[in-house]
């Protein structure tokens, strides 16, 4: 038994659970969302419900992290995106030496 649903934008996969319906999937989604351990600024993306040998179910879920905007400090000023910069300023930023961790893109 393998079923898939999309409940309020959350992909729900049900494996090995008999007599499972959409309403039960909705209740599991709400259960995970209302769990006190669920971070407020994270959105539930995926939920897998799997039958366990003892008759219970195991829940696996994935959250999307919060959206953020990169802020740069350049010559003493804080700026978000480089969209408002003119071509000369963009070229200056592109030509700068970038410092970062080995193997990690910056």
N, C-alpha and C positions, 0 to 999 in steps of 0.2 A: 504494500500500500504506500503510494507516494502521491501527494497532492501539493499543489502550489496555489497560493492566493496572493493578491495585492490588497492590503487593508490600509487605508489612509496613507498611501504612498510607501508602505512597508512591504517588502517581499517576504512572504511567509511560506516556508517549506515544511511539510509535515511528512515524516517518515515512519512507517510501521504502526501508526495509531489507527485502530478500527473505529468506524462510525464517527468520524470527525467532520464537522461542517464549518461553514464560513463564520457563523456567529461565535463558535468556540474559538476560532482563530482570532477574532476581534477581541474577545475577552483576554486571551494571552497577550496580545499587543498592548492592551490597556494595563495589564498587570505589570509588564516590563516598564512601560512608560511611567507608571505611578510608584515604582519601587523607590524607596528613600535613597538607595545607592546610585540612582540614575542622575547624572549631572544635569543641571537645569538648562545649560546652553548647548546640549548635544541633542541631535535628532536621531531617532531609531531608524536604521536603514534596512536591516535584515534580521529575521528571526527564524531559527530552525527548531522544530519541535520533533524530538525523536523518542520513540517508545523505549523504555528501559526494561531490562529483564524482570524486575520486581513489580511491573505493572504501572509504575509511575512514568513520568516523562522527563527528559533532559531538555533544557533550553539553552541554545547557543544564540547569541545576538551580537550585532555589530552596530556601532553608532558612527554618524558623521560628526567630525569635530566642529568646533565653532569656526565661523568665518572670521578672518582677520585681514588687516591691511598692513603691508610692510611699510614701516617708517624708516627713513634713512636720515642720518645726520651728516650733512655735507657742508663744510666750511661754516659750522656753527648754526646752521638752519635745519629745522626738521621739515621733511617733505614726504609725501606719500608716493604717488606715481610720478613718472617723469613726463606725463602727457603735456603739461603746461610749459615745459622747457623749450627754448629755441634750439635750432640745430647746433649752434656753437657750444651751448651748455651740455647738450646730449653727447657731443663728440668728446668734450672734456671728461665727462663721467665714464664714457666707454674706454678712454685711454688710461684711466687710473689703474694702479696696481691693486688687485683684489686680494684680500687676505682671508683665508678660511682654513678649514680642517682638510687634511689630505683625503681625497676621495669623496668629499662632500661638496656638492655644487652650491655656490653662493649667488 
